[in-house]
Amino acid sequence: GESVGLHLPTLSVQEGDNSIINCAYSNSASDYFIWYKQESGKGPQFIIDIRSNMDKRQGQRVTVLLNKTVKHLSLQIAATQPGDSAVYFCAELRGGGSYIPTFGRGTSLIVHP
Amino acid sequence: DSGVTQTPKHLITATGQRVTLRCSPRSGDLSVYWYQQSLDQGLQFLIQYYNGEERAKGNILERFSAQQFPDLHSELNLSSLELGDSALYFCASSLTGAGEKLFFGSGTQLSVL
């Protein structure tokens, strides 16, 4: 979920489990959402995106779900692997001609072998 | 490898000094974004350029400036540095500048002592 204060929320899972990372957004006019993965010492890396006219999109081992009613986004990672350990950010494009992704605070995913 | 190159990787300087961060976008990408990442503020958008022109401005301090050159590389200039400017500075590039699927560099870690 979203972070509060200075600390990132952390999700700890066992290798092979499915992971669900949540994100709440605030702007009902946002029309495009992206998930990024940031590994230690690296920049964020694009994972998957979804437009507001969809409620689900699947990639390789990842699925993004969008619930516009409650302004909630989730990233599901199937069969989580140690290499999935990273900080995951959701980002939104707020529509109205804005071209600037606004990033959430991030969730730290720790995968235990 | 995202294809975005940032130099230097690390920069240590003193308060009051001026530094320049450099970014080479992915080949073919016309737009460059600069973000600041700190522990307490997450990823904050600073400024965007598209094909040499400033397109959007975020929470960029007046002490900071940037430009994109004809060869599309970009520089972020930080002057009169303060302790609070210590952060990781990321450059990202995209083809269209519409905010979709940004490719991030590995960042420049700035430490102001």
Backbone of each chain as ProteinMPNN parsed JSONL, in Angstrom:
{"seq_chain_A": "GESVGLHLPTLSVQEGDNSIINCAYSNSASDYFIWYKQESGKGPQFIIDIRSNMDKRQGQRVTVLLNKTVKHLSLQIAATQPGDSAVYFCAELRGGGSYIPTFGRGTSLIVHP", "coords_chain_A": {"N_chain_A": [[0.822, -1.211, 0.0], [0.251, 2.41, 0.101], [2.793, 4.6, 1.321], [3.456, 5.885, 4.572], [4.664, 8.719, 6.117], [8.216, 8.559, 6.553], [8.917, 5.981, 5.929], [9.09, 3.235, 3.756], [6.441, 1.072, 2.854], [6.663, -2.419, 3.355], [6.785, -5.54, 1.776], [7.056, -8.847, 2.457], [7.829, -11.934, 1.095], [7.783, -15.466, 0.349], [9.909, -17.234, -1.86], [8.42, -18.244, -4.862], [5.83, -17.785, -4.041], [2.843, -15.841, -4.736], [2.793, -12.333, -5.26], [1.287, -9.302, -4.19], [1.114, -5.976, -4.823], [0.058, -2.878, -3.741], [-1.5, 0.237, -4.674], [-2.68, 3.456, -4.151], [-4.326, 6.053, -5.817], [-4.84, 9.587, -6.309], [-6.082, 11.328, -8.059], [-8.935, 11.57, -9.866], [-9.046, 12.144, -12.514], [-6.883, 11.023, -13.695], [-5.485, 9.166, -16.339], [-3.771, 7.241, -17.194], [-1.57, 4.72, -16.194], [1.376, 3.496, -14.662], [3.652, 0.939, -13.762], [6.721, 0.753, -12.102], [9.901, -0.746, -11.479], [12.457, -0.621, -9.132], [15.639, -1.517, -8.635], [18.267, -1.982, -6.246], [20.648, 0.558, -6.401], [20.107, 1.218, -8.985], [18.254, 2.842, -11.66], [14.674, 3.481, -11.907], [12.719, 0.992, -13.597], [10.648, 0.295, -16.307], [7.724, -1.699, -15.976], [4.991, -2.491, -16.542], [2.023, -1.159, -18.039], [-1.175, 0.565, -17.919], [-4.211, 1.711, -19.283], [-6.895, 3.997, -18.532], [-9.237, 3.076, -19.601], [-9.305, 0.419, -19.324], [-9.484, -2.448, -17.143], [-7.834, -4.42, -16.433], [-4.654, -5.789, -17.125], [-2.291, -7.928, -18.586], [1.049, -9.143, -18.269], [4.241, -10.647, -18.69], [4.338, -12.842, -16.207], [3.326, -10.838, -14.624], [0.509, -8.897, -13.556], [-1.646, -6.189, -13.881], [-4.134, -4.538, -12.106], [-6.866, -2.36, -12.244], [-8.925, -0.299, -10.425], [-11.154, 1.965, -10.832], [-13.234, 3.039, -9.445], [-12.632, 3.078, -6.735], [-10.236, 4.243, -6.931], [-7.786, 2.731, -7.119], [-4.931, 0.746, -7.616], [-3.271, -2.231, -8.513], [-0.455, -4.429, -8.478], [0.268, -7.578, -9.502], [2.433, -10.204, -8.966], [3.369, -13.195, -10.22], [4.514, -16.334, -8.955], [6.825, -15.453, -7.425], [10.224, -14.433, -7.517], [13.629, -14.409, -6.21], [15.005, -12.438, -7.657], [13.064, -10.579, -8.072], [13.032, -8.927, -5.941], [12.915, -5.658, -4.906], [12.197, -2.108, -5.058], [8.967, -1.052, -5.736], [7.194, 1.136, -7.757], [4.198, 2.91, -8.35], [2.962, 4.958, -10.936], [1.261, 7.805, -12.2], [-0.416, 9.392, -14.893], [-1.818, 12.455, -15.075], [-3.765, 13.35, -16.794], [-5.57, 15.85, -18.739], [-3.784, 16.986, -20.474], [-1.335, 16.774, -19.253], [1.993, 15.65, -19.286], [3.569, 14.461, -17.485], [4.661, 11.968, -15.456], [3.513, 11.185, -12.244], [4.882, 9.998, -9.351], [4.206, 7.452, -6.937], [4.932, 6.66, -3.454], [6.233, 4.235, -3.225], [6.825, 0.691, -2.72], [8.544, -1.694, -0.891], [9.662, -4.777, -1.912], [10.508, -7.849, -0.642], [11.972, -10.857, -1.273], [12.229, -13.986, -0.051], [14.469, -16.69, -0.275]], "CA_chain_A": [[0.0, 0.0, 0.0], [0.98, 3.66, 0.105], [3.634, 4.768, 2.497], [3.13, 6.96, 5.493], [5.896, 9.214, 6.709], [9.469, 8.355, 5.873], [9.233, 4.58, 5.73], [8.384, 2.54, 2.702], [5.818, -0.189, 3.233], [7.453, -3.564, 2.932], [6.093, -6.808, 1.583], [7.993, -9.969, 2.478], [7.199, -13.158, 0.605], [8.668, -16.59, 0.073], [10.101, -17.56, -3.272], [7.37, -19.102, -5.399], [4.514, -17.229, -3.71], [2.373, -14.703, -5.532], [2.88, -11.06, -4.534], [0.355, -8.246, -4.603], [1.543, -4.661, -4.364], [-1.072, -1.979, -3.927], [-1.227, 1.664, -4.855], [-3.862, 4.302, -4.228], [-4.047, 7.331, -6.468], [-5.753, 10.6, -5.765], [-6.728, 12.154, -9.065], [-9.881, 10.791, -10.653], [-8.847, 12.457, -13.934], [-5.722, 10.292, -14.208], [-5.953, 8.281, -17.395], [-2.737, 6.293, -17.6], [-0.86, 4.295, -14.994], [2.556, 2.697, -14.979], [4.413, 0.358, -12.659], [8.168, 0.7, -12.283], [10.676, -1.523, -10.508], [13.772, -0.032, -8.917], [16.575, -2.344, -7.891], [19.268, -1.224, -5.514], [21.729, 1.133, -7.193], [19.701, 1.427, -10.377], [17.1, 3.686, -11.876], [13.419, 2.748, -12.111], [12.59, 0.282, -14.863], [9.252, 0.062, -16.686], [7.248, -3.084, -15.915], [3.736, -2.655, -17.249], [1.179, 0.024, -17.952], [-2.593, 0.337, -18.169], [-4.985, 2.926, -19.494], [-8.08, 4.035, -17.673], [-10.372, 2.403, -20.222], [-9.126, -1.008, -19.064], [-9.411, -2.74, -15.717], [-6.847, -5.475, -16.212], [-3.696, -6.01, -18.211], [-1.336, -8.958, -18.179], [2.33, -9.238, -18.926], [4.914, -11.893, -18.342], [4.3, -13.062, -14.753], [2.743, -9.693, -13.92], [-0.834, -8.458, -13.923], [-2.047, -4.956, -13.23], [-5.574, -4.358, -11.965], [-7.239, -0.975, -12.01], [-10.291, -0.085, -9.932], [-11.327, 3.42, -10.878], [-14.255, 3.437, -8.476], [-11.975, 3.397, -5.466], [-8.929, 4.818, -7.27], [-6.822, 1.775, -6.615], [-4.149, 0.032, -8.621], [-2.45, -3.265, -7.894], [0.476, -5.189, -9.324], [0.387, -8.947, -9.044], [3.583, -10.911, -9.52], [3.19, -14.633, -10.025], [5.717, -17.144, -8.7], [7.853, -14.445, -7.134], [11.595, -14.93, -7.487], [14.539, -13.486, -5.51], [15.321, -11.312, -8.543], [11.974, -9.6, -8.026], [13.257, -8.047, -4.79], [13.148, -4.296, -5.383], [11.138, -1.167, -4.693], [8.016, -0.923, -6.825], [6.479, 2.407, -7.777], [3.167, 3.185, -9.335], [2.996, 6.334, -11.421], [0.033, 8.15, -12.911], [-0.482, 10.583, -15.718], [-3.029, 13.053, -14.518], [-4.701, 13.821, -17.801], [-5.63, 17.292, -18.952], [-2.622, 17.431, -21.223], [-0.081, 16.616, -18.521], [2.867, 14.593, -19.781], [4.524, 14.203, -16.424], [4.249, 10.923, -14.518], [3.659, 11.466, -10.817], [5.205, 8.723, -8.72], [3.863, 7.163, -5.564], [6.079, 6.56, -2.559], [6.932, 2.971, -3.419], [6.708, -0.446, -1.808], [9.714, -2.554, -0.951], [9.345, -6.205, -1.966], [11.625, -8.706, -0.261], [11.659, -12.247, -1.588], [13.11, -14.896, 0.681], [14.632, -17.964, -0.989]], "C_chain_A": [[0.852, 1.255, 0.0], [1.749, 3.83, 1.405], [3.107, 5.906, 3.341], [4.428, 7.412, 6.107], [7.093, 8.821, 5.883], [9.697, 6.917, 5.443], [8.4, 3.999, 4.605], [7.664, 1.345, 3.284], [6.634, -1.332, 2.64], [6.58, -4.796, 2.842], [7.149, -7.897, 1.536], [7.261, -11.231, 2.059], [8.25, -14.239, 0.45], [8.754, -16.806, -1.427], [8.997, -18.53, -3.732], [5.965, -18.621, -5.075], [4.121, -16.176, -4.738], [2.429, -13.446, -4.661], [1.846, -10.093, -5.085], [0.814, -6.947, -3.972], [0.452, -3.671, -4.714], [-0.645, -0.525, -4.04], [-2.563, 2.397, -4.928], [-3.477, 5.589, -4.931], [-5.141, 8.324, -6.112], [-6.58, 11.325, -6.825], [-7.648, 11.322, -9.954], [-9.752, 11.066, -12.148], [-7.642, 11.727, -14.523], [-6.172, 9.236, -15.198], [-4.925, 7.248, -17.843], [-1.879, 6.004, -16.387], [0.267, 3.358, -15.387], [3.144, 2.136, -13.693], [5.889, 0.314, -13.056], [8.786, -0.118, -11.166], [12.041, -0.864, -10.375], [14.615, -0.95, -8.044], [17.642, -1.459, -7.261], [20.376, -0.735, -6.436], [21.377, 1.401, -8.645], [18.536, 2.407, -10.456], [15.839, 2.851, -12.039], [13.34, 2.157, -13.518], [11.119, -0.019, -15.113], [8.908, -1.418, -16.586], [6.037, -3.263, -16.808], [2.915, -1.387, -17.089], [-0.276, -0.355, -18.222], [-3.29, 1.677, -18.349], [-6.294, 2.84, -18.728], [-9.305, 3.386, -18.306], [-10.288, 0.878, -20.089], [-9.167, -1.224, -17.555], [-8.4, -3.831, -15.392], [-5.921, -5.543, -17.415], [-2.651, -6.997, -17.717], [-0.062, -8.869, -18.976], [2.945, -10.581, -18.58], [5.059, -11.967, -16.83], [3.722, -11.889, -13.964], [1.36, -9.365, -14.468], [-1.105, -7.161, -13.186], [-3.566, -4.88, -13.252], [-5.86, -2.908, -11.613], [-8.692, -0.907, -11.561], [-10.515, 1.412, -9.829], [-12.335, 3.905, -9.844], [-13.63, 3.86, -7.159], [-10.573, 3.955, -5.673], [-7.795, 3.977, -6.694], [-6.215, 0.98, -7.764], [-3.382, -1.081, -7.895], [-1.583, -3.953, -8.942], [0.596, -6.574, -8.712], [1.563, -9.594, -9.755], [3.419, -12.39, -9.198], [4.528, -15.319, -9.799], [6.925, -16.251, -8.454], [9.225, -15.083, -6.955], [12.487, -13.949, -6.723], [14.914, -12.267, -6.349], [14.227, -10.272, -8.625], [12.121, -8.642, -6.846], [13.679, -6.663, -5.282], [12.112, -3.384, -4.739], [10.268, -0.968, -5.928], [7.233, 0.383, -6.673], [5.322, 2.34, -8.757], [3.299, 4.659, -9.726], [1.719, 6.582, -12.217], [0.272, 9.377, -13.782], [-1.832, 11.209, -15.452], [-3.962, 13.664, -15.54], [-4.647, 15.327, -17.968], [-4.413, 17.83, -19.655], [-1.31, 17.327, -20.472], [0.708, 15.437, -19.077], [3.856, 14.137, -18.718], [4.001, 13.119, -15.49], [4.518, 11.359, -13.08], [3.801, 10.136, -10.104], [4.663, 8.647, -7.303], [5.124, 6.943, -4.761], [6.837, 5.247, -2.681], [6.666, 1.946, -2.339], [7.932, -1.318, -1.999], [9.28, -4.015, -0.913], [10.606, -6.998, -1.636], [11.208, -10.14, -0.475], [12.693, -13.135, -0.91], [13.219, -16.224, -0.054], [14.163, -19.141, -0.14]], "O_chain_A": [[2.076, 1.161, -0.094], [1.392, 3.271, 2.442], [2.392, 6.782, 2.854], [5.217, 6.59, 6.571], [7.014, 8.754, 4.657], [10.605, 6.66, 4.651], [7.194, 4.226, 4.504], [8.224, 0.655, 4.136], [7.214, -1.21, 1.561], [5.749, -5.06, 3.711], [8.034, -7.878, 0.68], [6.205, -11.559, 2.599], [9.45, -13.964, 0.424], [7.79, -16.586, -2.161], [8.696, -19.512, -3.053], [5.008, -18.999, -5.752], [4.952, -15.688, -5.504], [2.143, -13.5, -3.464], [1.568, -10.068, -6.284], [0.895, -6.827, -2.75], [-0.021, -3.629, -5.85], [0.419, -0.123, -3.569], [-3.46, 2.004, -5.673], [-2.415, 6.152, -4.665], [-6.226, 7.946, -5.671], [-7.644, 11.869, -6.53], [-7.184, 10.466, -10.708], [-10.283, 10.314, -12.964], [-7.405, 11.805, -15.728], [-7.122, 8.497, -14.941], [-5.179, 6.471, -18.763], [-1.503, 6.911, -15.643], [0.143, 2.546, -16.304], [3.129, 2.798, -12.655], [6.255, -0.094, -14.158], [8.263, -0.175, -10.053], [12.704, -0.581, -11.373], [14.333, -1.133, -6.86], [17.878, -0.333, -7.699], [20.973, -1.523, -7.168], [22.239, 1.766, -9.444], [17.921, 2.751, -9.446], [15.919, 1.647, -12.282], [13.826, 2.739, -14.487], [10.425, -0.529, -14.233], [9.664, -2.28, -17.032], [6.048, -4.085, -17.724], [3.088, -0.636, -16.129], [-0.567, -1.455, -18.692], [-2.993, 2.648, -17.654], [-6.738, 1.762, -18.333], [-10.307, 3.166, -17.625], [-11.093, 0.146, -20.664], [-8.916, -0.3, -16.781], [-8.142, -4.129, -14.226], [-6.341, -5.378, -18.56], [-2.187, -6.916, -16.58], [-0.064, -8.57, -20.17], [2.246, -11.529, -18.222], [5.839, -11.214, -16.246], [3.643, -11.959, -12.738], [1.077, -9.528, -15.655], [-0.821, -7.051, -11.994], [-4.201, -5.124, -14.278], [-5.175, -2.31, -10.784], [-9.584, -1.406, -12.248], [-10.111, 2.046, -8.854], [-12.286, 5.059, -9.419], [-14.029, 4.851, -6.548], [-9.814, 4.12, -4.719], [-6.974, 4.444, -5.905], [-6.884, 0.605, -8.727], [-2.903, -0.878, -6.779], [-1.935, -4.042, -10.118], [0.976, -6.724, -7.551], [1.676, -9.542, -10.98], [3.34, -12.777, -8.032], [5.544, -14.935, -10.378], [7.913, -16.296, -9.187], [9.364, -16.132, -6.325], [12.138, -12.775, -6.6], [15.119, -11.181, -5.807], [14.432, -9.197, -9.187], [11.4, -7.647, -6.766], [14.679, -6.522, -5.986], [11.261, -3.834, -3.972], [10.774, -0.743, -7.028], [6.689, 0.686, -5.611], [5.444, 1.787, -9.85], [3.704, 5.492, -8.915], [1.172, 5.667, -12.832], [1.052, 10.267, -13.445], [-2.868, 10.559, -15.591], [-4.862, 14.423, -15.18], [-3.78, 15.995, -17.404], [-4.04, 18.988, -19.468], [-0.272, 17.744, -20.986], [0.157, 14.361, -19.31], [4.862, 13.5, -19.028], [3.001, 13.328, -14.802], [5.603, 11.837, -12.749], [2.951, 9.255, -10.233], [4.657, 9.632, -6.566], [6.236, 7.021, -5.283], [7.994, 5.172, -2.266], [6.329, 2.28, -1.204], [8.312, -1.64, -3.124], [8.603, -4.437, 0.024], [11.642, -6.832, -2.28], [10.204, -10.591, 0.076], [13.889, -13.031, -1.178], [12.208, -16.824, -0.419], [14.228, -20.287, -0.583]]}, "seq_chain_B": "DSGVTQTPKHLITATGQRVTLRCSPRSGDLSVYWYQQSLDQGLQFLIQYYNGEERAKGNILERFSAQQFPDLHSELNLSSLELGDSALYFCASSLTGAGEKLFFGSGTQLSVL", "coords_chain_B": {"N_chain_B": [[20.38, -2.754, -19.277], [19.373, 0.538, -19.731], [19.972, 2.29, -21.738], [20.197, 4.943, -21.28], [22.491, 7.329, -20.292], [24.147, 8.565, -17.502], [26.265, 10.965, -16.06], [28.351, 12.489, -13.547], [28.553, 9.346, -11.692], [28.732, 9.569, -8.983], [28.965, 12.36, -6.802], [30.614, 14.538, -4.779], [30.485, 17.381, -2.874], [30.792, 20.752, -1.591], [28.831, 22.934, 0.519], [27.347, 25.762, -1.05], [28.635, 25.504, -3.44], [28.74, 24.835, -7.046], [27.401, 22.535, -9.363], [27.366, 20.343, -12.221], [25.266, 18.099, -13.791], [25.129, 15.468, -16.073], [23.388, 14.099, -18.895], [22.782, 11.613, -21.256], [20.401, 10.778, -23.544], [18.458, 7.846, -24.494], [19.172, 6.429, -27.679], [17.543, 8.026, -30.268], [15.452, 8.934, -28.699], [13.582, 11.823, -27.937], [12.876, 13.322, -25.789], [13.689, 14.46, -22.522], [13.65, 13.92, -19.083], [14.049, 15.174, -15.786], [14.457, 13.985, -12.538], [14.336, 14.137, -8.975], [15.397, 12.144, -6.323], [14.805, 11.52, -3.046], [15.036, 10.351, 0.366], [12.912, 11.22, 1.941], [11.125, 12.43, 0.227], [10.586, 10.919, -1.977], [10.295, 10.243, -5.496], [10.673, 13.1, -7.214], [9.494, 15.242, -9.669], [11.4, 17.373, -11.715], [12.042, 18.842, -14.18], [11.246, 18.948, -17.69], [12.35, 18.367, -21.012], [11.826, 18.679, -24.513], [13.015, 17.852, -27.524], [14.931, 19.889, -27.413], [13.553, 22.034, -26.355], [12.125, 23.52, -23.454], [9.539, 21.799, -21.841], [7.936, 21.19, -19.614], [7.69, 22.143, -16.196], [8.521, 21.318, -12.907], [8.769, 20.967, -9.435], [11.138, 22.62, -9.29], [13.908, 24.253, -7.981], [14.866, 27.732, -7.936], [17.577, 27.979, -7.929], [18.402, 25.938, -9.441], [18.953, 24.865, -12.767], [18.414, 23.883, -16.166], [19.175, 22.435, -19.382], [18.634, 21.37, -22.766], [20.557, 20.179, -25.318], [21.414, 20.658, -28.878], [22.26, 18.107, -29.73], [20.716, 16.531, -28.224], [21.496, 15.719, -25.704], [21.392, 16.388, -22.178], [21.798, 18.751, -19.532], [21.887, 19.304, -16.059], [22.06, 21.903, -13.918], [23.141, 22.749, -10.755], [23.219, 25.129, -8.309], [24.693, 27.192, -5.682], [24.704, 25.316, -3.585], [23.004, 23.456, -1.056], [22.813, 21.657, 2.065], [20.488, 20.165, 2.027], [20.124, 19.567, -0.62], [21.299, 17.244, -1.189], [20.917, 14.205, -2.712], [19.582, 11.664, -4.911], [19.822, 12.035, -8.305], [17.929, 11.627, -11.13], [17.886, 11.058, -14.588], [15.638, 10.658, -17.239], [14.493, 9.281, -20.319], [12.334, 9.556, -23.187], [10.606, 8.643, -26.194], [8.428, 10.127, -27.243], [7.825, 12.046, -25.363], [5.451, 12.115, -24.019], [5.041, 11.126, -21.567], [4.813, 8.438, -21.288], [6.135, 5.267, -20.54], [8.994, 5.727, -19.506], [12.538, 5.72, -19.77], [15.008, 5.202, -17.545], [18.127, 6.524, -16.38], [21.007, 5.457, -14.439], [21.391, 7.244, -12.459], [22.72, 10.081, -10.594], [24.438, 10.345, -7.685], [24.353, 12.786, -5.405], [26.189, 14.346, -2.952], [26.192, 16.754, -0.565], [28.322, 18.419, 1.473]], "CA_chain_B": [[20.851, -1.399, -19.582], [18.271, 1.329, -20.285], [20.421, 3.103, -22.859], [20.353, 6.317, -20.815], [23.771, 7.449, -19.598], [24.287, 9.72, -16.631], [27.578, 11.154, -15.447], [29.058, 11.353, -12.949], [27.72, 8.476, -10.856], [28.793, 10.11, -7.622], [29.498, 13.709, -6.741], [30.697, 15.044, -3.41], [30.873, 18.774, -2.953], [30.546, 21.512, -0.373], [27.749, 23.919, 0.433], [27.677, 26.966, -1.784], [29.259, 25.189, -4.721], [27.905, 24.622, -8.224], [27.745, 21.294, -10.065], [26.624, 20.043, -13.45], [24.959, 16.692, -14.016], [24.974, 15.272, -17.513], [22.53, 12.974, -19.282], [22.611, 11.29, -22.67], [19.193, 9.948, -23.644], [18.474, 6.696, -25.378], [19.252, 6.792, -29.07], [16.238, 8.211, -30.89], [14.497, 9.597, -27.807], [13.633, 13.27, -28.083], [12.504, 13.994, -24.548], [14.46, 14.17, -21.314], [13.045, 14.327, -17.817], [14.916, 15.119, -14.611], [13.781, 13.717, -11.276], [15.147, 14.089, -7.763], [14.903, 11.124, -5.403], [15.333, 11.583, -1.691], [14.361, 9.401, 1.239], [11.673, 11.729, 2.508], [10.226, 12.994, -0.778], [10.358, 10.025, -3.104], [10.722, 10.712, -6.818], [10.045, 14.377, -7.496], [9.762, 15.747, -11.006], [12.039, 18.688, -11.755], [11.875, 19.554, -15.432], [11.223, 18.13, -18.903], [12.672, 18.976, -22.298], [11.469, 17.915, -25.7], [13.688, 18.314, -28.739], [15.656, 21.122, -27.163], [12.727, 23.068, -25.746], [11.517, 23.184, -22.169], [8.136, 21.474, -22.02], [7.206, 21.241, -18.347], [8.506, 22.434, -15.033], [7.947, 20.849, -11.659], [9.229, 21.64, -8.225], [12.564, 22.909, -9.452], [14.312, 25.473, -7.301], [15.45, 28.764, -8.811], [19.018, 27.736, -7.949], [18.641, 24.846, -10.385], [18.573, 25.137, -14.148], [18.728, 22.77, -17.056], [18.992, 22.685, -20.802], [18.83, 20.242, -23.676], [21.385, 20.668, -26.426], [21.0, 20.153, -30.206], [22.479, 16.66, -29.882], [19.692, 15.997, -27.324], [21.931, 15.469, -24.337], [20.876, 17.401, -21.266], [22.576, 19.038, -18.336], [21.172, 19.893, -14.932], [22.991, 22.706, -13.153], [22.7, 23.009, -9.393], [24.136, 26.126, -7.772], [24.516, 27.591, -4.278], [24.222, 24.06, -3.021], [22.698, 23.352, 0.363], [22.847, 20.276, 2.547], [19.242, 19.512, 1.635], [20.138, 19.189, -2.034], [21.854, 15.888, -1.279], [19.867, 13.308, -3.218], [19.878, 10.947, -6.155], [19.203, 12.75, -9.418], [17.749, 10.744, -12.267], [17.46, 11.503, -15.898], [14.893, 9.645, -17.976], [14.174, 9.735, -21.665], [11.258, 8.882, -23.897], [10.553, 9.018, -27.604], [7.389, 11.098, -27.57], [7.656, 13.085, -24.359], [4.074, 12.113, -23.536], [5.005, 10.587, -20.21], [4.651, 6.991, -21.297], [7.306, 4.4, -20.581], [10.27, 6.415, -19.395], [13.748, 4.918, -19.581], [15.808, 5.923, -16.561], [19.533, 6.24, -16.177], [21.339, 4.913, -13.125], [21.373, 8.317, -11.488], [23.907, 10.703, -10.008], [24.284, 10.518, -6.241], [24.976, 14.039, -4.996], [26.347, 14.54, -1.511], [26.639, 18.094, -0.24], [28.859, 18.349, 2.838]], "C_chain_B": [[19.746, -0.622, -20.296], [18.667, 2.089, -21.537], [20.582, 4.571, -22.5], [21.629, 6.384, -19.966], [23.811, 8.715, -18.772], [25.696, 9.763, -16.07], [27.579, 12.429, -14.626], [28.105, 10.474, -12.148], [27.639, 9.001, -9.43], [29.442, 11.481, -7.668], [29.455, 14.145, -5.286], [31.216, 16.462, -3.491], [30.482, 19.483, -1.659], [29.386, 22.484, -0.572], [28.245, 25.169, -0.277], [28.262, 26.726, -3.158], [28.216, 24.998, -5.829], [28.367, 23.345, -8.92], [26.887, 21.158, -11.309], [26.495, 18.546, -13.609], [24.621, 16.528, -15.494], [24.164, 14.021, -17.823], [22.54, 12.828, -20.794], [21.418, 10.371, -22.806], [19.43, 8.732, -24.518], [18.49, 7.164, -26.825], [17.843, 6.884, -29.663], [15.218, 8.905, -30.01], [14.69, 11.108, -27.864], [13.421, 14.021, -26.765], [13.348, 13.516, -23.378], [13.713, 14.724, -20.105], [14.123, 14.269, -16.737], [14.045, 14.933, -13.365], [14.804, 13.74, -10.144], [14.549, 13.027, -6.848], [15.596, 11.276, -4.057], [14.492, 10.682, -0.81], [13.006, 9.911, 1.695], [10.68, 12.248, 1.475], [9.97, 12.07, -1.952], [10.903, 10.616, -4.388], [9.96, 11.979, -7.155], [10.468, 14.886, -8.869], [10.354, 17.149, -10.933], [11.695, 19.439, -13.029], [11.911, 18.578, -16.6], [11.593, 18.966, -20.116], [12.216, 18.055, -23.412], [12.135, 18.578, -26.895], [14.302, 19.709, -28.554], [14.872, 22.219, -26.472], [12.19, 22.595, -24.393], [10.03, 22.94, -22.37], [7.342, 21.586, -20.722], [8.183, 21.467, -17.211], [7.777, 21.941, -13.798], [8.467, 21.658, -10.502], [10.719, 21.935, -8.271], [12.886, 24.257, -8.813], [14.921, 26.463, -8.294], [16.961, 28.613, -8.914], [19.401, 26.638, -8.954], [18.221, 25.301, -11.785], [18.976, 23.95, -15.0], [18.632, 23.236, -18.493], [19.185, 21.39, -21.563], [19.496, 20.797, -24.935], [20.918, 20.092, -27.754], [21.239, 18.659, -30.4], [21.606, 15.858, -28.926], [20.208, 15.601, -25.947], [21.47, 16.64, -23.466], [21.819, 17.572, -20.088], [21.68, 19.703, -17.296], [22.22, 20.604, -14.083], [22.394, 23.045, -11.79], [23.69, 23.981, -8.771], [23.773, 26.483, -6.328], [24.003, 26.423, -3.45], [24.062, 24.124, -1.509], [22.71, 21.884, 0.762], [21.625, 19.49, 2.06], [19.159, 19.13, 0.172], [20.734, 17.801, -2.239], [20.726, 14.92, -1.64], [20.418, 12.553, -4.4], [19.122, 11.67, -7.268], [19.153, 11.822, -10.624], [17.37, 11.533, -13.504], [16.699, 10.341, -16.53], [14.625, 10.185, -19.367], [12.987, 8.957, -22.225], [11.205, 9.413, -25.318], [9.625, 10.21, -27.825], [7.278, 12.241, -26.58], [6.251, 13.147, -23.805], [3.931, 11.454, -22.176], [4.895, 9.085, -20.135], [6.007, 6.305, -21.344], [8.619, 5.176, -20.633], [11.394, 5.409, -19.196], [14.685, 5.738, -18.696], [17.274, 5.531, -16.626], [19.762, 5.719, -14.767], [21.48, 5.985, -12.053], [22.739, 8.866, -11.129], [23.615, 10.924, -8.534], [25.062, 11.757, -5.831], [25.004, 14.119, -3.477], [26.922, 15.927, -1.287], [27.06, 18.107, 1.228], [29.073, 19.741, 3.438]], "O_chain_B": [[19.241, -1.056, -21.332], [17.805, 2.493, -22.318], [21.051, 5.363, -23.319], [21.814, 5.594, -19.041], [23.543, 9.807, -19.275], [26.252, 8.744, -15.658], [26.87, 13.374, -14.972], [26.948, 10.846, -11.953], [26.609, 8.889, -8.765], [30.347, 11.733, -8.464], [28.404, 14.126, -4.644], [32.254, 16.723, -4.098], [29.911, 18.878, -0.752], [29.017, 22.808, -1.701], [29.396, 25.579, -0.128], [28.371, 27.655, -3.958], [27.008, 24.998, -5.592], [29.566, 23.098, -9.054], [25.828, 21.774, -11.431], [27.484, 17.813, -13.568], [23.916, 17.349, -16.08], [24.24, 13.02, -17.111], [22.332, 13.798, -21.524], [21.419, 9.28, -22.235], [20.457, 8.606, -25.186], [17.887, 8.185, -27.157], [17.055, 5.943, -29.571], [14.217, 9.416, -30.513], [15.815, 11.606, -27.841], [13.746, 15.203, -26.65], [13.674, 12.335, -23.26], [13.216, 15.85, -20.12], [15.005, 13.411, -16.777], [13.045, 15.624, -13.17], [15.974, 13.409, -10.333], [13.339, 13.008, -6.62], [16.818, 11.171, -3.954], [13.383, 10.292, -1.175], [12.057, 9.137, 1.823], [9.517, 12.483, 1.802], [9.198, 12.418, -2.846], [11.856, 11.394, -4.372], [8.747, 11.946, -7.36], [11.656, 14.948, -9.183], [9.873, 18.003, -10.187], [11.128, 20.531, -12.983], [12.527, 17.515, -16.516], [11.198, 20.127, -20.23], [12.216, 16.831, -23.28], [11.845, 19.728, -27.226], [14.2, 20.576, -29.422], [15.445, 23.222, -26.047], [11.847, 21.426, -24.217], [9.335, 23.75, -22.983], [6.194, 22.03, -20.736], [9.338, 21.042, -17.257], [6.568, 22.125, -13.659], [8.589, 22.88, -10.58], [11.466, 21.535, -7.378], [12.223, 25.262, -9.072], [15.422, 26.078, -9.35], [17.563, 29.071, -9.885], [20.576, 26.446, -9.266], [17.245, 26.035, -11.946], [19.786, 23.119, -14.589], [18.078, 24.296, -18.783], [19.808, 20.445, -21.079], [19.03, 21.772, -25.524], [20.123, 19.153, -27.777], [20.509, 18.008, -31.147], [21.745, 14.638, -28.83], [19.419, 15.184, -25.1], [21.197, 17.734, -23.961], [22.539, 16.65, -19.705], [20.838, 20.543, -17.613], [23.156, 19.977, -13.587], [21.281, 23.561, -11.695], [24.884, 23.688, -8.711], [22.706, 26.129, -5.826], [23.015, 26.528, -2.723], [24.85, 24.743, -0.794], [22.628, 20.991, -0.082], [21.722, 18.308, 1.727], [18.223, 18.443, -0.238], [20.678, 17.252, -3.339], [19.712, 14.84, -0.946], [21.55, 12.764, -4.833], [17.914, 11.884, -7.166], [20.172, 11.303, -11.08], [16.642, 12.524, -13.454], [17.078, 9.181, -16.37], [14.541, 11.397, -19.57], [12.685, 7.847, -21.786], [11.7, 10.503, -25.606], [9.982, 11.174, -28.502], [6.712, 13.287, -26.896], [5.885, 14.141, -23.177], [2.817, 11.25, -21.694], [4.884, 8.512, -19.046], [6.903, 6.708, -22.087], [9.264, 5.264, -21.678], [11.22, 4.382, -18.541], [15.1, 6.836, -19.065], [17.621, 4.379, -16.887], [18.818, 5.561, -13.994], [21.667, 5.673, -10.877], [23.768, 8.219, -11.327], [22.656, 11.61, -8.178], [26.291, 11.776, -5.902], [23.979, 13.979, -2.81], [28.013, 16.238, -1.764], [26.25, 17.838, 2.115], [29.52, 19.859, 4.579]]}, "name": "protein", "num_of_chains": 2, "seq": "GESVGLHLPTLSVQEGDNSIINCAYSNSASDYFIWYKQESGKGPQFIIDIRSNMDKRQGQRVTVLLNKTVKHLSLQIAATQPGDSAVYFCAELRGGGSYIPTFGRGTSLIVHPDSGVTQTPKHLITATGQRVTLRCSPRSGDLSVYWYQQSLDQGLQFLIQYYNGEERAKGNILERFSAQQFPDLHSELNLSSLELGDSALYFCASSLTGAGEKLFFGSGTQLSVL"}
